[in-house]
Amino acid sequence: MRLVLAATALSLTFAGVAFAQQPVPSGEQPVEPYVQSNANAGATPMKDKAVLEAFHGKDGIARIASDLVDRNISDPRIKDIFATADIVRLKRTLSEQFCYILAGPALDGGCDYTGKDMSATHQYQGITPRDFNILVENLQKAMDKEGVPFAAQNKLLAKLAPMSRQVIERR
């Protein structure tokens, strides 16, 4: 038993900062166990407190993530992608991801990402480049609604753009 625990701890250490699997948060559906790690966020955090402030901190980021999900599930062009999604979990993990990328654990945001990696999260969704672009368009609208300046929006988008390689399945 100790050998199994030691091997698990060692593998978690090599995976980056990892967390013990948390209990299912209220309102969310259970998911298959996976290694929770900030490395799953798909990008390294920024170290620019001014960018975090432009997003109005954790509360602003949470509003943007929630608004983005609401836009996506009501957008007739991509709503089918989200038809079976756990919306409560999606809003929480998207907010964590954005917060981690914008603030990481070091800045006042103090954010960690507990979701799955981008490939696992989007597997079998059949996302196309068009779908990805619509999602980005909806994200820009959500950031505009929050009053995030264009330059700060571009910094987040620059961090998210490379993830298209893990998200897009159909060319």
C-alpha positions as CSV (number, residue, x, y, z in Angstrom):
1,M,0.0,0.0,0.0
2,R,2.8,2.4,0.9
3,L,4.5,1.7,-2.4
4,V,1.4,2.6,-4.3
5,L,1.0,5.8,-2.4
6,A,4.6,6.7,-2.9
7,A,4.4,6.0,-6.6
8,T,1.2,8.1,-6.9
9,A,2.9,11.0,-5.0
10,L,5.9,10.8,-7.2
11,S,3.8,10.8,-10.4
12,L,1.9,13.8,-9.2
13,T,5.2,15.6,-8.5
14,F,6.4,15.0,-12.0
15,A,3.0,16.3,-13.4
16,G,3.6,19.7,-11.9
17,V,1.7,21.2,-9.0
18,A,-1.0,18.6,-8.4
19,F,-3.9,18.4,-6.1
20,A,-5.8,15.6,-4.4
21,Q,-9.0,14.8,-6.2
22,Q,-11.6,17.1,-4.5
23,P,-15.1,16.0,-3.6
24,V,-17.8,16.9,-6.1
25,P,-18.7,20.5,-5.5
26,S,-22.4,21.3,-4.9
27,G,-24.5,21.3,-8.0
28,E,-21.9,19.5,-10.2
29,Q,-22.1,16.0,-11.6
30,P,-19.3,13.5,-10.6
31,V,-16.5,12.9,-13.1
32,E,-14.1,10.1,-13.6
33,P,-10.9,10.6,-11.4
34,Y,-8.0,12.4,-13.1
35,V,-4.8,14.2,-11.9
36,Q,-5.7,17.7,-11.0
37,S,-2.8,20.0,-11.9
38,N,-2.2,23.6,-12.9
39,A,-0.4,22.2,-15.9
40,N,-3.9,21.2,-17.2
41,A,-4.7,24.8,-17.7
42,G,-2.9,24.8,-21.0
43,A,-0.8,27.9,-20.4
44,T,1.5,29.4,-17.9
45,P,0.3,32.3,-15.7
46,M,1.0,35.9,-16.5
47,K,2.9,37.9,-13.9
48,D,1.3,41.3,-14.6
49,K,-0.9,42.5,-11.8
50,A,-2.2,45.3,-14.1
51,V,-3.8,42.7,-16.4
52,L,-5.5,40.9,-13.5
53,E,-6.8,44.3,-12.3
54,A,-8.1,45.1,-15.9
55,F,-10.2,41.9,-15.5
56,H,-11.5,43.2,-12.2
57,G,-9.9,40.4,-10.2
58,K,-11.5,37.0,-9.4
59,D,-15.0,38.4,-9.3
60,G,-14.7,39.9,-12.8
61,I,-13.1,36.8,-14.2
62,A,-16.0,34.7,-12.7
63,R,-18.5,37.0,-14.4
64,I,-16.7,36.8,-17.7
65,A,-16.6,32.9,-17.5
66,S,-20.2,32.7,-16.6
67,D,-21.3,35.1,-19.3
68,L,-19.2,33.3,-21.9
69,V,-20.8,29.9,-21.0
70,D,-24.3,31.5,-21.1
71,R,-23.5,33.0,-24.6
72,N,-22.2,29.7,-25.9
73,I,-25.2,27.6,-24.7
74,S,-27.6,30.1,-26.3
75,D,-25.6,30.7,-29.5
76,P,-27.4,28.6,-32.2
77,R,-24.1,28.2,-34.1
78,I,-22.4,26.2,-31.3
79,K,-25.0,25.4,-28.6
80,D,-25.0,21.7,-29.6
81,I,-21.4,21.4,-28.4
82,F,-22.6,22.3,-24.9
83,A,-25.9,20.2,-24.9
84,T,-24.6,17.6,-22.5
85,A,-22.1,19.8,-20.5
86,D,-22.3,20.1,-16.8
87,I,-22.8,23.9,-16.9
88,V,-22.1,24.4,-13.2
89,R,-18.7,22.6,-13.5
90,L,-18.0,24.3,-16.8
91,K,-18.5,27.8,-15.3
92,R,-16.3,27.0,-12.3
93,T,-13.4,25.4,-14.2
94,L,-13.4,28.0,-16.9
95,S,-13.3,30.7,-14.2
96,E,-10.4,28.8,-12.5
97,Q,-8.6,28.4,-15.8
98,F,-8.8,32.1,-16.7
99,C,-7.9,33.2,-13.2
100,Y,-4.9,30.8,-13.2
101,I,-3.7,32.2,-16.5
102,L,-4.3,35.8,-15.5
103,A,-3.0,35.6,-11.9
104,G,-1.6,32.1,-11.1
105,P,-1.1,31.3,-7.5
106,A,1.4,34.1,-7.0
107,L,-0.6,37.2,-7.6
108,D,-3.5,38.4,-5.5
109,G,-5.8,36.1,-7.5
110,G,-4.3,33.1,-5.8
111,C,-5.9,30.8,-8.4
112,D,-5.4,27.2,-9.1
113,Y,-6.9,25.2,-11.9
114,T,-8.6,21.9,-11.0
115,G,-10.1,20.9,-14.4
116,K,-8.9,18.4,-16.9
117,D,-6.3,19.1,-19.5
118,M,-7.6,20.7,-22.8
119,S,-7.3,17.5,-24.9
120,A,-9.3,15.4,-22.4
121,T,-11.9,18.1,-21.8
122,H,-12.7,18.6,-25.5
123,Q,-12.2,15.0,-26.7
124,Y,-15.0,13.7,-29.0
125,Q,-16.7,17.1,-29.2
126,G,-15.8,17.5,-32.9
127,I,-14.9,21.1,-32.5
128,T,-14.0,22.8,-35.8
129,P,-11.9,26.0,-36.4
130,R,-15.3,27.8,-37.0
131,D,-16.6,26.6,-33.6
132,F,-13.4,27.8,-31.9
133,N,-13.6,31.2,-33.6
134,I,-17.2,31.6,-32.5
135,L,-16.2,30.8,-28.9
136,V,-13.5,33.5,-29.1
137,E,-16.0,35.9,-30.5
138,N,-18.3,35.2,-27.5
139,L,-15.4,35.6,-25.1
140,Q,-14.6,39.0,-26.6
141,K,-18.2,40.0,-26.1
142,A,-18.1,38.8,-22.5
143,M,-14.9,40.7,-21.8
144,D,-16.4,43.8,-23.5
145,K,-19.4,43.6,-21.2
146,E,-17.1,43.5,-18.2
147,G,-15.2,46.5,-19.5
148,V,-11.9,44.8,-20.0
149,P,-9.6,47.1,-22.1
150,F,-8.8,45.8,-25.6
151,A,-5.0,45.4,-24.8
152,A,-5.7,43.3,-21.7
153,Q,-8.2,41.1,-23.7
154,N,-5.5,40.5,-26.3
155,K,-3.1,39.3,-23.6
156,L,-5.5,36.6,-22.5
157,L,-6.4,35.7,-26.1
158,A,-2.7,35.3,-26.8
159,K,-2.4,32.8,-24.0
160,L,-5.5,30.9,-25.1
161,A,-4.8,30.8,-28.9
162,P,-2.2,28.0,-28.8
163,M,-4.8,25.8,-27.1
164,S,-6.7,25.5,-30.4
165,R,-4.3,22.6,-31.3
166,Q,-5.7,20.6,-28.4
167,V,-9.3,21.7,-28.8
168,I,-10.0,21.5,-32.5
169,E,-10.6,18.0,-33.7
170,R,-12.0,18.5,-37.2
171,R,-10.2,20.7,-39.7
